[in-house]
Amino acid sequence: MSKPVPSPPLPRAGHARAWWRAPASPTALAWYLIQAARAHDGPLLAIAADNHAAHQIESDLHTLLGPDAALPVLPFPDWETLPYDRFSPHPDIVSQRLAALNRLPTLARGIVVVPVQTLMQRLAPVARMSGSSFDYGVGEKLDFDTEKRRLEAASYRNVPQVQDPGDFAVRGGLLDVYPMGAKAPLRIELFDESIDTIRAFDPETQRSLEKTEAIRILPGREVPLDPRSVEKAMNALRERFDVDTRRSSLYQDLKSGLAPAGIEYYLPLFYEQTATLFDYVGDKALPVLADAALANADAFWLQAQSRYEQRRHDVEHPVLPPEELYLAPNPFARAAQPASARGAVRADASAR
């Protein structure tokens, strides 16, 4: 009879950290993460060294776990843009991030996979998800004009035909909407003034799929574009920067109710206070830092500072300093040690 393989060590009471010898392969690391997650009373925060490593960990976790509903794997992907880029992330990425942010505050057990540079990002406050979400259900009354305004205020795009997460279209007696975080777009059909059916459909063929009784509509972006939030951001731009509002495409797009390209790098202007992923996962989360994660955090911080210095004097497109958009490496390292007594884990190249 074979001996059971021991679980990796977790931090003991009163100890800030535990150390793992670096697993021999990415799959072995995924196995370690699963065993630690099963032993820990709370979510596990797997902090990967970069995007490629995060995708590898996620893939290996799914392979090893299979359909284990008791231990879900929740990726929080990177925007896949460089600091201060003037284009926005792909809607699929934004959709996956918003779905994760919506679920994390109530996640009791599971493994959250995040690249280290993504974990450094400052995010919308936790209340943003619940306060800006709404539902549709069969039998409810619905007015298309009202819903059009509500979806636009939630940063959804009014398009002729729905294709990507965050799109919606009104056609005759139908409302098509692709909710952020959903696997497929949904078609809402009215009978008189009430919702008669809600069906998923294929955006390529327009073919109807399975029915559902209710849907949850998450915000269309991480940055709010309702009139009140936009006015706050415009005021902040005027007060903080010597910007010619008539020549600034950033300002003029906001004034016109449009989402400027790269608006994500102005997120702090829309909120009184930002959050981080640590606020979403809560104090029970156990961070596991992969080998090279902290070194890559330092390198990313230097890259953000360099790109900021290159762009900080652009009066038509001013930029925020890195410390408003990211946790600096030292505060990040402190934040990676949760308030609970269980501490954090380092999966390093040498045993300790």
Secondary structure as the mmCIF struct_conf table of DSSP 4:
data_model
#
loop_
_struct_conf.conf_type_id
_struct_conf.id
_struct_conf.beg_label_comp_id
_struct_conf.beg_label_asym_id
_struct_conf.beg_label_seq_id
_struct_conf.end_label_comp_id
_struct_conf.end_label_asym_id
_struct_conf.end_label_seq_id
HELX_LH_PP_P HELX_LH_PP_P1 SER A 2 PRO A 9
HELX_LH_PP_P HELX_LH_PP_P2 PRO A 11 ARG A 12
TURN_TY1_P TURN_TY1_P1 ALA A 13 GLY A 14
BEND BEND1 ALA A 16 ALA A 16
STRN STRN1 ARG A 17 ARG A 21
HELX_LH_PP_P HELX_LH_PP_P3 ALA A 22 PRO A 23
BEND BEND2 ALA A 24 SER A 25
HELX_RH_AL_P HELX_RH_AL_P1 PRO A 26 ALA A 39
BEND BEND3 HIS A 40 GLY A 42
STRN STRN2 LEU A 44 ALA A 48
BEND BEND4 ALA A 49 ASP A 50
HELX_RH_AL_P HELX_RH_AL_P2 ASN A 51 LEU A 65
BEND BEND5 PRO A 67 PRO A 67
TURN_TY1_P TURN_TY1_P2 ALA A 69 ALA A 70
BEND BEND6 LEU A 71 LEU A 71
STRN STRN3 VAL A 73 PRO A 75
BEND BEND7 THR A 81 THR A 81
TURN_TY1_P TURN_TY1_P3 PRO A 83 TYR A 84
BEND BEND8 ARG A 86 PHE A 87
HELX_LH_PP_P HELX_LH_PP_P4 SER A 88 HIS A 90
HELX_RH_AL_P HELX_RH_AL_P3 PRO A 91 ARG A 103
HELX_RH_3T_P HELX_RH_3T_P1 LEU A 104 THR A 106
BEND BEND9 ARG A 109 ARG A 109
STRN STRN4 ILE A 111 PRO A 115
HELX_RH_AL_P HELX_RH_AL_P4 VAL A 116 LEU A 119
TURN_TY1_P TURN_TY1_P4 MET A 120 MET A 120
STRN STRN5 GLN A 121 GLN A 121
STRN STRN6 LEU A 123 LEU A 123
TURN_TY1_P TURN_TY1_P5 VAL A 126 VAL A 126
HELX_RH_AL_P HELX_RH_AL_P5 ALA A 127 GLY A 131
TURN_TY1_P TURN_TY1_P6 SER A 132 SER A 132
STRN STRN7 PHE A 134 GLY A 137
TURN_TY1_P TURN_TY1_P7 VAL A 138 GLY A 139
STRN STRN8 LYS A 141 LYS A 141
HELX_RH_AL_P HELX_RH_AL_P6 PHE A 144 ALA A 153
TURN_TY1_P TURN_TY1_P8 ALA A 154 SER A 155
STRN STRN9 ARG A 157 ASN A 158
BEND BEND10 PRO A 160 GLN A 161
BEND BEND11 ASP A 164 ASP A 164
TURN_TY1_P TURN_TY1_P9 PRO A 165 GLY A 166
STRN STRN10 ASP A 167 ARG A 171
TURN_TY1_P TURN_TY1_P10 GLY A 172 GLY A 173
STRN STRN11 LEU A 174 VAL A 177
TURN_TY1_P TURN_TY1_P11 MET A 180 GLY A 181
BEND BEND12 LYS A 183 ALA A 184
STRN STRN12 LEU A 186 PHE A 191
TURN_TY1_P TURN_TY1_P12 ASP A 192 GLU A 193
STRN STRN13 SER A 194 PHE A 201
TURN_TY1_P TURN_TY1_P13 PRO A 203 THR A 205
STRN STRN14 SER A 208 THR A 212
BEND BEND13 GLU A 213 GLU A 213
STRN STRN15 ALA A 214 ILE A 217
BEND BEND14 GLY A 220 VAL A 223
BEND BEND15 ASP A 226 ASP A 226
HELX_RH_AL_P HELX_RH_AL_P7 PRO A 227 ARG A 240
BEND BEND16 PHE A 241 PHE A 241
TURN_TY1_P TURN_TY1_P14 THR A 245 ARG A 247
HELX_RH_AL_P HELX_RH_AL_P8 SER A 249 LYS A 255
TURN_TY1_P TURN_TY1_P15 SER A 256 GLY A 257
TURN_TY1_P TURN_TY1_P16 ALA A 261 GLY A 262
HELX_RH_3T_P HELX_RH_3T_P2 ILE A 263 PHE A 270
BEND BEND17 GLU A 272 GLN A 273
STRN STRN16 ALA A 275 ALA A 275
HELX_RH_AL_P HELX_RH_AL_P9 LEU A 277 VAL A 281
TURN_TY1_P TURN_TY1_P17 ASP A 283 LYS A 284
STRN STRN17 LEU A 286 ALA A 290
TURN_TY1_P TURN_TY1_P18 ASP A 291 ALA A 292
HELX_RH_AL_P HELX_RH_AL_P10 ALA A 293 ARG A 311
TURN_TY1_P TURN_TY1_P19 ARG A 312 HIS A 313
BEND BEND18 VAL A 315 HIS A 317
HELX_RH_AL_P HELX_RH_AL_P11 PRO A 322 LEU A 325
STRN STRN18 TYR A 326 TYR A 326
HELX_RH_AL_P HELX_RH_AL_P12 PRO A 329 ALA A 335
TURN_TY1_P TURN_TY1_P20 ALA A 336 ALA A 336
BEND BEND19 GLN A 337 GLN A 337
BEND BEND20 ALA A 339 SER A 340
TURN_TY1_P TURN_TY1_P21 ALA A 341 ARG A 342
STRN STRN19 ALA A 344 ASP A 348
BEND BEND21 ALA A 349 SER A 350
#
